[in-house]
Amino acid sequence: MREELHDRVRVFLADHDPATTERTQFLRARYDAGLAWVHFPIGLGGLGLDQALQPEVDRLFREAGAPDNRPGANTIGLGMAGPTILAYGTDAQKDRFLRPLWTAEEIWCQLFSEPGAGSDLANVATRAVRDGDEWVVNGQKVWTSGAHNARFAILVARTDPGLPKHHGLTYFLCDMTDPGVDVRPLRQITGEAEFNEVFLTDVRIPDDQRLGEVGEGWKVANATLNNERVSIGKAADRESGMVGVVARTWRERPELRTPELHDRLLRLWVDAEVARLTGARLRQKLSLGQPGPEGSAMKLSFARIAQQLSGLELELLGEEGLRYSDWTLVRPANVDFTGRDAGYRYLRAKGNSIEGGTSEILRNIVAERVLGLPGEHRVDKDIPWKESAK
Ligand SMILES: Cc1cc2nc3c(=O)[nH]c(=O)nc-3n(C[C@H](O)[C@H](O)[C@H](O)COP(=O)(O)OP(=O)(O)OC[C@H]3O[C@@H](n4cnc5c(N)ncnc54)[C@H](O)[C@@H]3O)c2cc1C
């Protein structure tokens, strides 16, 4: 199978020279050839193969100088919206959304968190009220990464406040260019505005952009969150990401070394390798179905290691590492850990233990759903959402 797949890629590259084929045409053709995400079904960018083969395909394209599909700018589309649409979408939704999502012609964002619904996502107050073939949506979202670049959003809204909080939710695909969608930047600790507040005022979403059944939004959102945690924690190659940057500085700058830092770096290098290999195993499991709560453990490790590594890097570099002079407001399309300086990495890594679920919540998930320990006491589980304390 591996050889056959390599042949397919070789034939594709012979027919579509990356040096002369226009970027979008190249990406569309790659999708149509089933070489986008090989584990997706035939006709939807894939070949129905084992997901473990994907890194090889990506490597062959990279080595041939092929254009990428802006994975850094479309993390939410590729890592979260795509797999959720595949799992819960109608055939028409899969045909409409997956191809431009994969080619990055359409960037996606995630309208989940609200001022009163972050860790307790089932508490969302944004309302969607049915009006014929449409839903009218009103509410406020917050911390929406990349909303300023996004064409579409995955959205969780409350469709029945009379039901307990997990049951009255529905999941939608929201067109960010629709009237009533207002995106406002929020400045982060790094000085950049990578995320936003999003206000939704009488936004009309056609019913055919509902994903899953009415009232099943919690189930669909959980599929997204499990994918999110696998996606955030992933590192494909040894010494990729933060550990690679710090290890490189260590090798190139012997004058900065101390025995104590050496010891800490070695421990973190081993931790990073364990997390990377755990991620590889998780992705193999993924090829058998939707990810389980184990992805939470990996995301938890990723956040801890990233914060410890960025702290160690600052100590290694001393005053040089503390330089951070440019506070101009910029609106980046992606988080660039490796291409930026140590000060940026240190500040941005703070968000790692919050975004995609805080470390406290992930520990609860690991305790309850992986280790089977007794659950947290939940007082509002069975009462109608509208009657719960806000
Ligand atoms: C950089 C960044 C990007 C983000 N991007 C997006 C995005 O694109 N889309 C989106 O929808 N959201 C996004 N978020 C939001 C993120 O998912 C939430 O911030 C997160 O889920 C935490 O929710 P909260 O901020 O409301 O904190 P709260 O839920 O108010 O929690 C505050 C603190 O209390 C702790 N806590 C709460 N409940 C418990 C409990 N039961 N047990 C133990 N501790 C608890 C939390 O862990 C945390 O430390 C982003 C956040 C960041 C930092």
The ligand as a Gaussian input file, in Angstrom:
#p B3LYP/6-31G(d) Opt

LIG

0 1
 C       -4.945000      32.011000      22.848000
 C       -6.377000      31.564000      22.993000
 C       -7.114000      31.251000      21.860000
 C       -8.442000      30.853000      21.992000
 N       -9.146000      30.582000      20.837000
 C      -10.453000      30.261000      20.929000
 C      -11.238000      30.088000      19.733000
 O      -10.744000      30.205000      18.624000
 N      -12.548000      29.815000      19.851000
 C      -13.142000      29.654000      21.063000
 O      -14.337000      29.367000      21.088000
 N      -12.442000      29.821000      22.214000
 C      -11.120000      30.131000      22.171000
 N      -10.390000      30.325000      23.329000
 C      -11.090000      30.256000      24.608000
 C      -10.701000      29.101000      25.506000
 O      -11.210000      27.891000      25.011000
 C      -11.240000      29.448000      26.898000
 O      -10.541000      30.586000      27.346000
 C      -11.054000      28.307000      27.872000
 O      -11.919000      27.240000      27.551000
 C      -11.258000      28.740000      29.339000
 O      -12.485000      29.339000      29.527000
 P      -12.631000      30.734000      30.299000
 O      -11.622000      31.670000      29.688000
 O      -14.062000      31.126000      30.244000
 O      -12.172000      30.454000      31.778000
 P      -13.064000      29.952000      32.995000
 O      -13.914000      28.805000      32.541000
 O      -13.740000      31.125000      33.608000
 O      -11.976000      29.385000      33.964000
 C      -11.165000      30.220000      34.801000
 C      -10.249000      29.307000      35.620000
 O      -11.010000      28.421000      36.439000
 C      -10.654000      27.064000      36.189000
 N      -11.824000      26.198000      36.282000
 C      -13.053000      26.436000      35.755000
 N      -13.877000      25.391000      36.015000
 C      -13.145000      24.472000      36.709000
 C      -13.422000      23.174000      37.242000
 N      -14.624000      22.610000      37.108000
 N      -12.417000      22.524000      37.888000
 C      -11.177000      23.082000      38.030000
 N      -10.866000      24.311000      37.542000
 C      -11.827000      24.989000      36.884000
 C      -10.115000      27.090000      34.760000
 O       -9.308000      26.000000      34.478000
 C       -9.374000      28.405000      34.747000
 O       -8.095000      28.267000      35.305000
 C       -9.047000      30.735000      23.258000
 C       -8.294000      31.047000      24.402000
 C       -6.984000      31.449000      24.281000
 C       -6.203000      31.777000      25.524000

